[in-house]
Amino acid sequence: MFTVNLLKILCWIVGHIPLNFSLWLGRVLGRFGFYLDARHRGIVLNNLKTSFEGEKTDDELNVIARTVFENLGMDLMEFCRLPWLKEEVLKGYVECEGLENFRRMHDRGKGIIFLTGHLGNWELMAIFYALNGYPVDIVVRDLDSPAIDEFVRWVRTKAGNRIISKGRSMRELLKILFEGGIVGILLDQNVSWSEGVFVYFFNRLACTNKGTALMAMASGAPVVPTFIVREGNRHRVIIGAEVEVSNTGDRLKDQVVNTARFTKVIEDFVRKYPEQWFWVHQRWKSRPENDPNRGTEKAAAIETGCRDSV
């Protein structure tokens, strides 16, 4: 409890620094991180070089990598502002593109599955929806430190959002959707073979959680892409068109086809804003050649479906 309270006090102090100075400080911290954290700098550069091979020069990739760290530094400073944000503060700070389309889909009463990823200040985007009267149930992995996990949950839920722990969420999420609620899924991180299917992300097979596809197929709720991008000291939330969900009755193939479609949406945004994605993550850590189920009929169907659907 002492650690959590201390974190809240530090959060209050950082969160009340004037915004412009706070973002400047975040950029400085990010720049230091880029030069001092050789391990994560190497991960970012390796991911970028693999993803943009033949498309960007080494100098361009180095600039992107450095900007990735700077954006993460700014995101951290802004994270400390989230518990005290009010709706009126968002005006001029966070703009939204496509909000009316989202409201029309939400009014259908079938629930909404928000498809998103670790792009821009994704934590701020969740607060934006809550402060506009659309609280989101967000699926996240529990953090290793109980104290930090409690603090982060406090920040994330202060505006009215709810947190649902990954791994025990499907039945609860379906109930939320059937009641017309909103579920937020970040679908851009590596998972284990048992949790995912292999679909292409930047021309490399990436093990991707199949739960979103299964949930969309079971609920009939529209899958709506939503992302946030930084524009100087401001942000823009972008709400895309509903993603078509394949539901032919072939459950195995449909989950791969849909997961590939969802992943392609995320890739398109990352390609457009590469300096704002979380390249620090080892997205391609799980490899299909190491899959213990490889060679079985199921694994073959998954890989074939993935190749045919992208």
C-alpha positions, 0 to 999 in steps of 0.5 A: 500500500505504501508503494502504491500511495508513493506512486500516486504522489509522484504521479500527481507531481508529474501530472501537474507540470505544465504540459509544454515543459512536461513534453519537452522533459519527456523527449529529453528522457526518451533521447537519453533512453535511446543512447543509454539503453543499448539492449532495447535500442538494438531490438527497435533497430533490428525490428525496423530493419527487418520490417522496412528492408529495402524501403528505408535507409539506415539513417532514416531508420535511426531517426525513426528509432530515436523518435520512438524513444522520444515518443515513449518518454512523452507518453510516460509524462502524459500518463501521469496527467490521465487521472486528472483529465476532464472532458473540457481539457480534451478540447484542443488537446485531443481531436477525433476523426470519425466519432459520428460514424462510431456513434451510429454503430454504437447505437445499433446496440450490438456492442463494439469491439475496438481494434487497436494497438500500441500506437501513439498514446494509446492510454490517452485514447482510452481515457478520451472515450471514457470522458466522452461517455463511452467507457471501455472494457480493456483487456490487459495482461497483469503486470509482474509487480502487484504494486505497479499493477495496482497503480496502473489499474488505478490510472486506467480506471479513474475516468470510468474504464474497466480492466479485464485480465487477459486469460480469463476474459472471453465469457465476460467480454461476450456478456459485455458485448451482448449488453451493448458495451465496448471492448478494447483489444490491443492486437499487436503483441506476440503470444504463445502458440496455444493462444494464437495463430500465425498471420503476416505482419510486415511480411513475417509470420507473427503469432497473433491472439485469435481471441478477437476473431473468435469473439467477433464471430460469436457475438456479431459485434462490429469490429471498429479500428481506432488509433491515436496519433501524436501531432506535435503537442496534440493528439488525433483519434482516428476511428476507421470503417468497420472491418468485415468479419468472415463467419462461414462456419469453418471455425478454424479458417475463419479465425485465421482469415479474420486475425489476418484482416485485423493485423493488416489494419494495424500494419497499415497504421504502423506503416503510416506512423512508424515512429509512434509504434511500440517497436521495443516489443519483440513481436516475432518472438514465437516462430512457426518452426518452433511450434510443438504442434507443427506438422499436425493437420491443425497447424497445416490448416492454420499456416495455409489459411494464413497464407491464403488470407493475406 
